Amino acid sequence: MKITVLGAGMVGRAIAADLAKVHQVSTYDISDSSLALSAKGVNAKQYDLGQYADYPVLLADADIVVSAVPGYMGYKTLQSIIECGKNVVDISFFPEDALALDSMARKHNVTAIVDCGVAPGMSNLILGYYNTKMKIENFLCMVGGLPKQRIKPFEYKAPFSPIDVIEEYTRPARYVENSHIITKPALTDAELVDFEKAGTLEAFNTDGLRSIMFTMPHIPNMKEKTLRYPGHIDLMKSLIKAGFLNTTPVSFKGNTIRPIDFSAALLFEQWKLKPEEEEFTLMQIIIEGTLDNIKTRIEYFLYDEYDAASQTSSMSRTTGYTCTAAVNLIANNLFMEKGIFPPELVAKQVGCFDFILEYLGDRNVHYRKTIIAC
């Protein structure tokens, strides 16, 4: 099939490379330097993806589209793809509510799988699958991607744009407690958690539940926490308190700029994940409830490292291959429903959960499952 990938960042390139093994793939990005790193066999072209009026021509030949643009472009990009009548898988993780585009997607006969990365993504898929098997009372996701080499002061590297990462620290965090949505500032409820291979990490509230707050309202307790090395929270709180992450424009020597944009520009080089730089992705999912009339605790654990053979970062692989698995669900007519579908709704379709897990396993991304009768 002909597949168009919008965005050639680190994750977008991994997506295009994986799909090009089977499909005819084109990718577009405004950055020539990013496009130059595209895999062999990918048709890479420079284009300003903010020119939404051009999408009918740009996407004319595409059977399926992948949106891997930065989050601030995500909603408008997805809307434009849908208006072109193209099936799409989206990993842009924009702050707006994707479900607001459901009626439009149905009108244009489009299948749109959104938030299809590692978290959100696989976390949603796992929850959605077990929602069909048991009565769930508690859901917890703890997730983070970190460099193996800890370099002060941030001890952090990102495969994404810094502005998207910063939003994790500034956007109010919502979680569900006793069937009520609770809102707190990000970086709150900090705790130290010990993990195998990674050691002690710092967990804190972020706004990661996204769609499942509304698609799974019957589950009384749901929370996601982001993981960083200890000390990272205090550092980011200091930047917030000093105003470096404010979005209100300020004037300086005749120029107007948002402090968050200035800070993101400064952090870009410090947070940039360099080629062949070793890092890891860790995620722990805990689901508690009643399965076959027995109180049960189900755990999924992911620890994945940079792959030297393919020279692909772990975050690119764990995020990107979940996305490409979903693309192949659509390409193989395994998921054909029309509308907007976050992964927890995709998991309701028989066979989709197993297909994605097997697809990831074939690419050496393995989730370890543990079931404990309480």
Solvent accessible surface area in square Angstrom, and as a share of the most:
residue,aa,sasa,rsa
1,M,100,0.45
2,K,87,0.37
3,I,2,0.01
4,T,9,0.05
5,V,0,0.00
6,L,0,0.00
7,G,3,0.03
8,A,1,0.00
9,G,33,0.32
10,M,43,0.19
11,V,8,0.05
12,G,2,0.02
13,R,46,0.17
14,A,10,0.08
15,I,0,0.00
16,A,2,0.02
17,A,33,0.25
18,D,4,0.02
19,L,2,0.01
20,A,27,0.21
21,K,144,0.61
22,V,116,0.67
23,H,20,0.09
24,Q,121,0.54
25,V,3,0.02
26,S,25,0.16
27,T,2,0.01
28,Y,22,0.08
29,D,20,0.11
30,I,106,0.54
31,S,35,0.22
32,D,95,0.49
33,S,83,0.54
34,S,23,0.15
35,L,14,0.07
36,A,85,0.66
37,L,110,0.55
38,S,25,0.16
39,A,39,0.30
40,K,205,0.87
41,G,65,0.63
42,V,17,0.10
43,N,71,0.37
44,A,37,0.29
45,K,97,0.41
46,Q,90,0.40
47,Y,62,0.24
48,D,56,0.29
49,L,10,0.05
50,G,32,0.30
51,Q,92,0.41
52,Y,47,0.18
53,A,96,0.75
54,D,58,0.30
55,Y,1,0.00
56,P,82,0.52
57,V,126,0.72
58,L,26,0.13
59,L,1,0.00
60,A,62,0.48
61,D,107,0.55
62,A,6,0.04
63,D,61,0.32
64,I,1,0.01
65,V,0,0.00
66,V,0,0.00
67,S,0,0.00
68,A,18,0.14
69,V,7,0.04
70,P,48,0.30
71,G,5,0.04
72,Y,158,0.60
73,M,29,0.13
74,G,0,0.00
75,Y,51,0.20
76,K,92,0.39
77,T,0,0.00
78,L,0,0.00
79,Q,40,0.18
80,S,6,0.04
81,I,0,0.00
82,I,0,0.00
83,E,87,0.39
84,C,33,0.20
85,G,36,0.35
86,K,36,0.15
87,N,34,0.17
88,V,0,0.00
89,V,0,0.00
90,D,1,0.00
91,I,11,0.06
92,S,6,0.04
93,F,47,0.20
94,F,2,0.01
95,P,66,0.41
96,E,81,0.36
97,D,81,0.42
98,A,12,0.09
99,L,47,0.23
100,A,70,0.54
101,L,6,0.03
102,D,34,0.18
103,S,83,0.54
104,M,46,0.21
105,A,0,0.00
106,R,135,0.49
107,K,164,0.70
108,H,63,0.28
109,N,100,0.51
110,V,0,0.00
111,T,1,0.01
112,A,0,0.00
113,I,1,0.01
114,V,4,0.02
115,D,8,0.04
116,C,4,0.02
117,G,0,0.00
118,V,7,0.04
119,A,22,0.17
120,P,13,0.08
121,G,0,0.00
122,M,0,0.00
123,S,5,0.03
124,N,5,0.02
125,L,3,0.01
126,I,0,0.00
127,L,0,0.00
128,G,0,0.00
129,Y,50,0.19
130,Y,13,0.05
131,N,38,0.20
132,T,70,0.41
133,K,106,0.45
134,M,18,0.08
135,K,148,0.63
136,I,6,0.03
137,E,53,0.24
138,N,52,0.26
139,F,7,0.03
140,L,48,0.24
141,C,1,0.00
142,M,10,0.04
143,V,13,0.07
144,G,7,0.06
145,G,12,0.12
146,L,1,0.01
147,P,3,0.02
148,K,87,0.37
149,Q,123,0.55
150,R,118,0.43
151,I,91,0.46
152,K,149,0.63
153,P,74,0.47
154,F,21,0.09
155,E,13,0.06
156,Y,13,0.05
157,K,28,0.12
158,A,5,0.04
159,P,23,0.15
160,F,68,0.28
161,S,39,0.25
162,P,8,0.05
163,I,30,0.15
164,D,41,0.21
165,V,3,0.02
166,I,0,0.00
167,E,53,0.24
168,E,64,0.29
169,Y,3,0.01
170,T,53,0.31
171,R,56,0.21
172,P,74,0.47
173,A,1,0.00
174,R,76,0.28
175,Y,12,0.04
176,V,11,0.06
177,E,81,0.36
178,N,105,0.54
179,S,71,0.46
180,H,123,0.55
181,I,83,0.42
182,I,53,0.27
183,T,82,0.48
184,K,68,0.29
185,P,93,0.58
186,A,9,0.07
187,L,3,0.01
188,T,32,0.19
189,D,55,0.29
190,A,60,0.47
191,E,77,0.35
192,L,118,0.59
193,V,29,0.17
194,D,111,0.58
195,F,16,0.07
196,E,85,0.38
197,K,151,0.64
198,A,19,0.15
199,G,36,0.35
200,T,58,0.34
201,L,0,0.00
202,E,20,0.09
203,A,0,0.00
204,F,0,0.00
205,N,2,0.01
206,T,7,0.04
207,D,13,0.07
208,G,11,0.11
209,L,3,0.01
210,R,32,0.12
211,S,14,0.09
212,I,4,0.02
213,M,7,0.03
214,F,104,0.43
215,T,30,0.17
216,M,3,0.01
217,P,89,0.56
218,H,108,0.48
219,I,0,0.00
220,P,35,0.22
221,N,42,0.21
222,M,2,0.01
223,K,45,0.19
224,E,13,0.06
225,K,9,0.04
226,T,8,0.05
227,L,0,0.00
228,R,7,0.03
229,Y,13,0.05
230,P,42,0.27
231,G,42,0.40
232,H,5,0.02
233,I,6,0.03
234,D,99,0.51
235,L,49,0.24
236,M,0,0.00
237,K,94,0.40
238,S,64,0.42
239,L,37,0.18
240,I,61,0.31
241,K,185,0.78
242,A,69,0.54
243,G,16,0.15
244,F,92,0.38
245,L,7,0.03
246,N,75,0.38
247,T,76,0.44
248,T,96,0.56
249,P,73,0.46
250,V,72,0.42
251,S,92,0.59
252,F,134,0.56
253,K,176,0.74
254,G,81,0.78
255,N,102,0.52
256,T,97,0.56
257,I,71,0.36
258,R,87,0.32
259,P,21,0.13
260,I,5,0.03
261,D,58,0.30
262,F,94,0.39
263,S,6,0.04
264,A,12,0.09
265,A,70,0.54
266,L,100,0.50
267,L,9,0.04
268,F,91,0.38
269,E,106,0.47
270,Q,88,0.39
271,W,2,0.01
272,K,86,0.37
273,L,6,0.03
274,K,102,0.43
275,P,105,0.66
276,E,107,0.48
277,E,34,0.15
278,E,97,0.43
279,E,6,0.03
280,F,9,0.04
281,T,0,0.00
282,L,1,0.00
283,M,1,0.00
284,Q,32,0.14
285,I,0,0.00
286,I,19,0.10
287,I,0,0.00
288,E,49,0.22
289,G,3,0.03
290,T,37,0.22
291,L,40,0.20
292,D,118,0.61
293,N,147,0.76
294,I,93,0.47
295,K,105,0.45
296,T,7,0.04
297,R,67,0.25
298,I,1,0.00
299,E,33,0.15
300,Y,7,0.03
301,F,18,0.07
302,L,1,0.00
303,Y,37,0.14
304,D,10,0.05
305,E,70,0.31
306,Y,30,0.11
307,D,41,0.21
308,A,75,0.58
309,A,101,0.79
310,S,61,0.39
311,Q,116,0.51
312,T,20,0.11
313,S,8,0.05
314,S,0,0.00
315,M,16,0.07
316,S,0,0.00
317,R,10,0.03
318,T,0,0.00
319,T,1,0.01
320,G,0,0.00
321,Y,19,0.07
322,T,2,0.01
323,C,0,0.00
324,T,0,0.00
325,A,0,0.00
326,A,1,0.01
327,V,0,0.00
328,N,16,0.08
329,L,0,0.00
330,I,12,0.06
331,A,18,0.14
332,N,81,0.41
333,N,98,0.50
334,L,78,0.39
335,F,1,0.00
336,M,120,0.53
337,E,86,0.39
338,K,63,0.27
339,G,0,0.00
340,I,4,0.02
341,F,15,0.06
342,P,0,0.00
343,P,3,0.02
344,E,0,0.00
345,L,42,0.21
346,V,3,0.01
347,A,6,0.04
348,K,120,0.51
349,Q,67,0.30
350,V,141,0.81
351,G,42,0.41
352,C,1,0.00
353,F,8,0.03
354,D,86,0.45
355,F,50,0.21
356,I,3,0.02
357,L,47,0.23
358,E,119,0.53
359,Y,22,0.08
360,L,0,0.00
361,G,21,0.20
362,D,104,0.54
363,R,54,0.20
364,N,102,0.53
365,V,2,0.01
366,H,112,0.50
367,Y,29,0.11
368,R,126,0.46
369,K,106,0.45
370,T,54,0.31
371,I,90,0.46
372,I,76,0.39
373,A,75,0.58
374,C,107,0.64
